[in-house]
């Protein structure tokens, strides 16, 4: 199984080498916590975190 990495720019969690959300290649394996966003337009959590697309996001990225 591929290791999940988090994007340092948008915090999207992925197993790819490039972030599918913002197309950045600045990924790190050093992250913690997960938020799954299904409906970003009606989610208070996504508004607080600044998330505009549905997906899997890290809470803390270092």
N, CA, C and O of each residue as an XYZ file, in Angstrom:
248
protein
N       0.846     -1.184      0.000
C       0.000      0.000      0.000
C       0.892      1.248      0.000
O       1.885      1.317      0.724
N       0.525      2.211     -0.809
C       1.290      3.453     -0.912
C       1.092      4.307      0.329
O       0.029      4.286      0.950
N       2.114      5.046      0.677
C       2.057      5.908      1.856
C       1.293      7.184      1.538
O       1.489      7.794      0.487
N       0.426      7.577      2.454
C      -0.337      8.811      2.263
C       0.509     10.015      2.649
O       1.189     10.022      3.675
N       0.447     11.028      1.800
C       1.192     12.262      2.008
C       0.198     13.413      2.037
O      -0.872     13.333      1.434
N       0.553     14.480      2.737
C      -0.298     15.666      2.804
C       0.374     16.831      2.091
O       1.584     17.031      2.203
N      -0.416     17.583      1.367
C       0.085     18.751      0.652
C       0.324     19.882      1.657
O      -0.533     20.159      2.496
N       1.465     20.523      1.573
C       1.768     21.624      2.490
C       0.964     22.882      2.156
O       0.776     23.734      3.024
N       0.489     23.013      0.922
C      -0.261     24.199      0.521
C      -1.742     24.119      0.917
O      -2.270     25.046      1.530
N      -2.415     23.004      0.565
C      -3.864     22.922      0.793
C      -4.277     21.841      1.791
O      -5.460     21.718      2.106
N      -3.315     21.053      2.295
C      -3.527     19.996      3.282
C      -4.285     18.780      2.754
O      -4.720     17.942      3.544
N      -4.448     18.671      1.461
C      -5.103     17.510      0.864
C      -4.228     16.277      1.077
O      -3.010     16.346      0.915
N      -4.842     15.151      1.439
C      -4.116     13.900      1.669
C      -4.236     13.038      0.413
O      -5.333     12.834     -0.106
N      -3.102     12.535     -0.067
C      -3.077     11.763     -1.301
C      -1.971     10.718     -1.276
O      -1.046     10.802     -0.468
N      -2.069      9.741     -2.159
C      -1.002      8.758     -2.348
C      -0.237      9.047     -3.643
O       0.709      8.333     -3.975
N      -0.639     10.077     -4.365
C       0.011     10.455     -5.617
C       1.258     11.289     -5.345
O       1.512     11.680     -4.206
N       2.035     11.559     -6.390
C       3.251     12.372     -6.251
C       2.967     13.859     -6.421
O       3.818     14.697     -6.124
N       1.766     14.186     -6.902
C       1.332     15.568     -7.088
C      -0.051     15.703     -6.472
O      -0.883     14.806     -6.608
N      -0.300     16.814     -5.799
C      -1.589     17.047     -5.148
C      -2.700     17.145     -6.209
O      -2.590     17.946     -7.137
N      -3.756     16.350     -6.084
C      -4.845     16.416     -7.057
C      -5.700     17.679     -6.893
O      -6.463     18.039     -7.789
N      -5.569     18.332     -5.763
C      -6.376     19.509     -5.459
C      -5.758     20.791     -6.016
O      -6.426     21.542     -6.727
N      -4.487     21.045     -5.698
C      -3.841     22.305     -6.109
C      -2.659     22.106     -7.058
O      -2.018     23.076     -7.461
N      -2.370     20.857     -7.416
C      -1.288     20.494     -8.358
C       0.116     20.791     -7.845
O       1.056     20.860     -8.636
N       0.272     20.967     -6.536
C       1.584     21.207     -5.942
C       2.317     19.875     -5.750
O       1.683     18.838     -5.558
N       3.626     19.906     -5.800
C       4.420     18.707     -5.534
C       5.093     18.795     -4.159
O       5.942     17.965     -3.832
N       4.723     19.781     -3.365
C       5.274     19.976     -2.017
C       4.475     19.146     -1.021
O       3.624     19.672     -0.304
N       4.757     17.835     -0.982
C       4.042     16.895     -0.126
C       4.935     16.438      1.017
O       6.158     16.404      0.884
N       4.321     16.090      2.133
C       5.068     15.636      3.295
C       4.377     14.441      3.954
O       3.149     14.372      3.977
N       5.161     13.499      4.490
C       4.572     12.388      5.239
C       4.304     12.767      6.700
O       3.744     11.972      7.455
N       4.701     13.968      7.093
C       4.589     14.422      8.484
C       3.305     15.241      8.678
O       3.313     16.468      8.576
N       2.204     14.534      8.959
C       0.913     15.183      9.163
C       0.111     14.390     10.188
O       0.440     13.243     10.491
N      -0.948     15.010     10.723
C      -1.790     14.300     11.688
C      -3.233     14.774     11.593
O      -3.506     15.906     11.197
N      -4.134     13.905     11.958
C      -5.563     14.197     11.943
C      -6.144     14.205     10.546
O      -5.478     14.591      9.585
N      -7.395     13.775     10.437
C      -8.055     13.716      9.131
C      -9.440     14.348      9.206
O     -10.179     14.162     10.173
N      -9.769     15.098      8.161
C     -11.116     15.642      7.975
C     -11.585     15.153      6.617
O     -10.902     15.355      5.614
N     -12.746     14.511      6.576
C     -13.340     14.095      5.309
C     -14.453     15.072      4.979
O     -15.434     15.176      5.715
N     -14.302     15.789      3.875
C     -15.292     16.783      3.468
C     -16.106     16.206      2.320
O     -15.564     15.861      1.271
N     -17.424     16.105      2.534
C     -18.324     15.575      1.523
C     -19.067     16.706      0.818
O     -19.251     16.669     -0.398
N     -19.490     17.702      1.577
C     -20.239     18.831      1.021
C     -19.633     20.133      1.548
O     -20.083     20.653      2.569
N     -18.622     20.662      0.866
C     -17.912     21.840      1.373
C     -18.763     23.110      1.436
O     -18.445     24.011      2.211
N     -19.820     23.206      0.652
C     -20.641     24.419      0.659
C     -21.509     24.532      1.904
O     -21.844     25.639      2.323
N     -21.880     23.391      2.508
C     -22.731     23.405      3.694
C     -22.011     22.987      4.967
O     -22.649     22.809      6.005
N     -20.700     22.829      4.903
C     -19.927     22.356      6.053
C     -19.277     23.517      6.799
O     -18.544     24.312      6.210
N     -19.546     23.606      8.076
C     -18.918     24.638      8.913
C     -17.424     24.357      9.080
O     -16.617     25.285      9.133
N     -17.065     23.086      9.163
C     -15.649     22.710      9.296
C     -14.867     23.148      8.060
O     -13.775     23.702      8.182
N     -15.420     22.901      6.867
C     -14.705     23.289      5.647
C     -14.593     24.806      5.530
O     -13.595     25.308      5.014
N     -15.589     25.535      5.994
C     -15.517     26.997      5.977
C     -14.438     27.488      6.939
O     -13.700     28.421      6.621
N     -14.346     26.866      8.106
C     -13.340     27.241      9.102
C     -11.923     26.953      8.590
O     -11.008     27.750      8.799
N     -11.751     25.815      7.922
C     -10.433     25.409      7.428
C     -10.116     25.980      6.045
O      -8.992     25.831      5.563
N     -11.076     26.624      5.406
C     -10.851     27.205      4.084
C     -10.845     26.182      2.965
O     -10.171     26.375      1.953
N     -11.583     25.101      3.130
C     -11.636     24.029      2.139
C     -12.810     24.280      1.193
O     -13.935     24.510      1.637
N     -12.539     24.235     -0.115
C     -13.589     24.503     -1.098
C     -13.948     23.293     -1.956
O     -14.943     23.322     -2.679
N     -13.140     22.220     -1.882
C     -13.407     21.013     -2.672
C     -13.569     19.822     -1.749
O     -12.927     19.756     -0.702
N     -14.433     18.869     -2.132
C     -14.595     17.685     -1.295
C     -13.354     16.810     -1.379
O     -12.656     16.792     -2.393
N     -13.090     16.083     -0.294
C     -11.917     15.219     -0.260
C     -11.445     14.939      1.146
O     -12.145     15.207      2.122
N     -10.244     14.395      1.234
C      -9.617     14.003      2.495
C      -8.508     14.995      2.807
O      -7.617     15.202      1.982
N      -8.546     15.613      3.990
C      -7.597     16.661      4.349
C      -6.963     16.391      5.705
O      -7.594     15.820      6.595
N      -5.718     16.804      5.854
C      -5.014     16.698      7.123
C      -5.355     17.920      7.979
O      -5.554     19.014      7.452
N      -5.421     17.733      9.289
C      -5.682     18.840     10.194
C      -4.383     19.608     10.463
O      -4.374     20.839     10.467
N      -3.282     18.872     10.690
C      -1.998     19.514     10.980
C      -0.944     18.980     10.023
O      -0.742     17.771      9.916
N      -0.277     19.891      9.331
C       0.797     19.524      8.403
C       2.052     20.280      8.819
O       2.026     21.496      9.008
N       3.176     19.527      8.963
C       4.436     20.177      9.337
C       5.483     19.988      8.264
O       6.608     20.469      8.408
